[in-house]
Amino acid sequence: MNRRINFMGYRLSGSKCLGICLMLTFVMGCYLAALPIRYEKEALPNPVRQRITSQETPKKRLAVLVPFRDRFEELLEFVPHMYSFLNRQKIPFHIFIVQQKDNNRFNRASLINVGFIYSKKDYDYIAMHDVDLLPLNDNLKYDYPAAGPMHISSPKTHPKYHYDTFIGGILLVTREQYELVNGMSNNYWGWGLEDDEFYVRLKDAKLTVMRPSNISTGIDNTFRHVHDKTYRKRDMRKCYNQREVTRRRDRETGVHDVSYKLHNTHTVAVDGLNVTVLNVELICDKNRTPWCQCPEPVKAAKKT
């Protein structure tokens, strides 16, 4: 049965109506396709930066503190040697040359105190390091000494000093360990004994000094000792009551009261390797330690 539909006043059959609808649909589709289309910009989420986490704990940073005065030939050997040695161990480190710039006698301990104060903000542990002692054995590890201060230059391998309580030469100490014992005594002007007093401080604080193990080398080939004692004589003079005072444990002075002026700092390149030089004036309290300036010994007149 062919139905008729009234469309806009016309009576159309069903088949014609279907044809018109299809035509209209086609025309509308073409019209819409020709229109410009505007897209609403969607709010994009903030970019997410993927965090890459390492399974390894970042290594602690080492400040190599070198008390120094007028030993440039030794420094020229020390810097490239230590860069090569510590880079092989992949130790994050920086070398600080703490140079004494005053007329007082050399004070190794106070210079280390100053170097510690300067570096402690950015470094986790220090190496108290003589400039004339170069490690040769790669099994001497300069790692963070969490278990206790690490004496690298053990009496069994140091070229000169072999007594059991010796901790001079090269000693690694964490920031917390150094602060616990109030650093080093400031009473030691001239050569010697400041490291022996520091050993007593560590012992009183119940800190056990560790030493390298499984070292197959000995006193002749573990270190290179570049000090020439005929060219650079040790200042071993004793004057006033120095001998009496420095034989006792110092319970008063330390890193908290070291008296000094930091005149300036410089970045210096040795063979293209950067170190930081601290130019330090140590201030002597002559009422406490008059031996910071010992009078030169009077030479006996020759008999004629």
C-alpha positions in Angstrom: 0.0 0.0 0.0 1.5 3.3 -1.1 0.9 5.9 1.6 0.7 9.6 0.8 2.3 12.2 3.0 1.4 15.9 3.1 4.7 17.7 2.9 4.6 21.6 2.7 1.3 21.4 1.0 2.3 18.6 -1.4 1.0 15.2 -1.2 3.9 12.9 -1.8 4.2 9.2 -1.9 6.4 7.3 0.7 9.1 6.6 -1.8 9.4 10.2 -2.9 9.4 11.4 0.8 12.3 9.1 1.6 14.3 10.4 -1.4 13.7 14.0 -0.3 14.9 13.2 3.2 18.1 11.6 2.0 18.7 14.6 -0.2 18.2 17.1 2.6 20.5 15.0 4.8 23.2 15.1 2.2 22.8 18.9 1.7 23.0 19.6 5.5 26.1 17.4 5.8 27.9 19.3 3.1 26.9 22.6 4.7 28.1 21.6 8.1 31.4 20.3 6.6 32.0 23.6 5.1 31.7 25.5 8.3 34.9 26.4 10.3 35.2 24.3 13.4 36.3 25.8 16.7 37.7 23.5 19.4 37.6 24.4 23.0 41.1 24.1 24.4 41.1 21.6 27.1 43.1 22.3 30.3 46.1 20.1 30.1 47.5 18.7 33.3 50.9 19.9 34.5 53.7 17.9 33.0 54.9 15.2 35.3 58.6 14.9 35.6 59.6 11.3 36.2 62.0 10.9 39.2 64.8 8.6 38.7 65.8 7.1 42.0 69.2 5.4 42.5 69.4 2.3 44.5 72.9 3.4 45.7 73.3 5.8 48.6 75.1 9.0 47.5 78.7 9.0 48.6 79.7 11.3 51.4 81.8 14.4 50.5 85.4 14.6 51.7 87.3 17.8 52.5 91.0 17.1 52.4 92.5 19.7 54.8 96.2 20.4 54.3 97.9 22.6 57.0 100.5 24.5 55.0 103.3 27.0 55.1 106.0 27.7 52.5 106.2 24.1 51.1 105.3 24.8 47.4 107.5 22.1 45.9 105.7 19.5 48.0 102.4 21.0 47.1 103.1 20.7 43.4 103.6 16.9 43.9 100.7 16.5 46.4 97.8 17.9 44.3 98.1 15.8 41.1 98.9 12.7 43.1 95.9 13.0 45.4 93.6 13.9 42.5 94.6 10.7 40.7 94.5 8.6 43.8 91.1 9.7 45.0 89.5 9.7 41.6 90.4 6.0 41.2 88.3 5.4 44.4 85.5 7.6 43.0 85.5 9.7 46.2 83.7 13.1 45.9 86.4 15.4 47.4 88.0 18.8 47.4 91.4 19.9 48.6 91.7 22.9 51.0 95.2 24.3 51.5 95.0 26.0 54.9 98.0 28.4 54.7 99.3 30.1 57.8 100.0 33.8 57.0 101.5 35.3 60.2 104.7 35.6 62.2 103.8 33.0 64.8 105.2 29.5 64.9 103.4 26.9 62.8 100.3 25.5 64.4 99.0 22.5 62.5 96.1 21.8 64.9 94.7 25.3 64.8 94.9 25.3 61.0 92.9 22.1 60.8 90.3 23.6 63.2 90.0 26.6 60.8 89.7 24.3 57.7 87.0 22.3 59.5 85.0 25.4 60.3 85.3 26.6 56.7 84.3 23.3 55.1 81.9 21.6 57.5 78.7 23.1 55.9 79.3 21.3 52.6 81.4 18.3 53.5 80.6 15.2 55.6 84.1 14.3 56.7 87.6 15.5 56.7 91.1 14.1 56.0 93.7 15.7 58.2 96.4 15.3 55.7 100.2 16.1 55.7 101.3 17.6 52.4 104.5 15.5 52.4 102.8 12.0 52.7 101.6 10.5 49.5 99.6 7.2 49.6 100.8 4.6 47.1 98.7 1.5 47.9 95.2 1.7 46.3 93.8 -0.5 49.1 94.1 2.5 51.4 90.5 3.5 51.3 89.4 7.1 52.0 85.7 6.1 52.5 83.4 7.7 55.1 84.6 6.4 58.5 81.2 5.7 60.1 82.6 3.1 62.5 85.2 5.4 63.9 88.1 7.7 62.9 90.2 6.0 60.2 94.0 6.3 60.5 95.2 5.8 57.0 98.9 6.1 57.8 99.1 3.3 60.3 102.2 2.8 62.5 102.7 -0.5 60.6 103.0 1.3 57.3 104.1 4.9 58.1 107.7 5.5 57.0 108.8 7.1 60.3 106.5 6.6 63.3 105.6 3.2 64.6 104.3 3.6 68.2 100.8 2.2 68.8 99.0 5.5 69.7 100.4 7.4 66.7 97.5 8.9 64.6 99.5 11.6 62.7 100.0 11.9 58.9 96.6 11.1 57.5 93.4 10.7 59.6 89.8 10.6 58.4 87.2 12.0 60.9 83.5 12.6 60.4 82.0 16.0 61.1 80.1 14.6 64.1 83.2 12.9 65.5 85.3 16.1 65.2 82.6 18.2 66.9 82.1 15.6 69.6 85.7 16.0 70.8 85.8 19.8 70.2 88.4 19.4 67.4 92.1 19.8 68.2 93.9 21.7 70.9 95.1 25.2 70.0 98.1 25.1 72.4 100.6 23.4 70.0 102.9 26.0 68.4 105.9 24.4 66.7 106.3 20.8 65.7 104.9 17.8 67.4 102.5 16.3 70.0 99.2 17.8 68.7 98.1 14.5 67.2 99.0 12.7 70.4 96.8 15.0 72.4 94.0 14.4 69.8 94.3 10.7 70.3 93.5 11.2 74.0 90.5 13.3 73.1 89.2 10.4 70.9 89.9 7.9 73.6 88.0 10.0 76.2 85.0 10.2 73.9 85.1 6.4 73.5 85.8 6.6 69.8 87.8 3.7 68.5 90.5 4.5 65.9 90.3 2.2 63.0 93.2 1.3 60.7 93.3 -0.2 57.2 93.3 -4.0 57.0 94.7 -6.4 54.4 97.5 -4.1 53.4 100.3 -6.2 52.0 102.8 -3.3 51.6 105.0 -2.1 54.5 106.9 1.0 55.7 109.0 1.3 52.6 106.3 1.1 49.9 102.9 2.1 51.3 103.6 5.8 51.2 106.0 8.2 49.7 107.5 10.7 52.2 108.7 13.7 50.4 110.0 15.8 53.3 113.6 16.7 53.2 114.7 17.3 56.8 118.0 18.8 55.9 116.2 21.4 53.7 113.2 22.0 56.0 114.1 21.5 59.6 111.4 20.8 62.2 110.7 23.6 64.6 111.2 21.6 67.8 112.2 24.4 70.1 110.6 24.4 73.6 110.4 27.7 75.6 108.7 29.1 78.6 106.5 26.4 80.2 105.6 24.8 76.8 106.9 21.4 77.6 104.9 21.1 80.8 101.6 22.4 79.4 101.7 20.4 76.1 102.3 17.1 77.9 98.9 17.3 79.5 95.4 16.8 78.1 93.9 20.2 77.0 90.3 20.4 78.3 89.8 24.1 77.4 90.7 24.9 73.8 89.5 23.5 70.6 87.5 24.2 67.4 85.0 26.3 69.3 87.5 29.0 70.3 90.3 28.9 67.7 91.3 32.6 67.2 92.0 33.6 63.7 91.3 35.9 60.8 90.5 34.5 57.3 92.1 37.1 55.1 91.0 35.7 51.8 90.5 32.6 49.8 91.7 31.7 46.3 91.0 29.0 43.8 94.5 27.9 42.5 95.1 25.4 39.7 98.0 23.0 39.9 98.5 21.2 36.6 94.9 22.3 35.8 93.5 20.8 39.0 91.7 23.2 41.3 92.3 23.6 45.0 91.1 26.2 47.5 93.7 28.2 49.4 92.6 29.7 52.7 95.0 32.5 53.8 94.7 32.4 57.6 96.2 34.6 60.3 96.3 32.7 63.6 96.0 35.0 66.7 98.1 34.0 69.7 97.1 34.7 73.3 100.5 35.2 74.8 99.2 35.1 78.3 98.1 31.5 77.6 100.7 30.3 75.1 103.7 32.6 75.1 105.6 29.9 73.2 103.9 30.9 69.9 107.0 33.0 69.4 110.0 31.3 70.9 113.2 33.4 71.0 115.9 32.1 68.8 118.6 30.2 70.7 121.7 32.2 71.4 124.6 30.7 69.6 127.7 30.3 71.8 130.6 32.5 70.8 133.5 30.7 69.2 136.6 30.6 71.3 139.6 32.2 69.7 
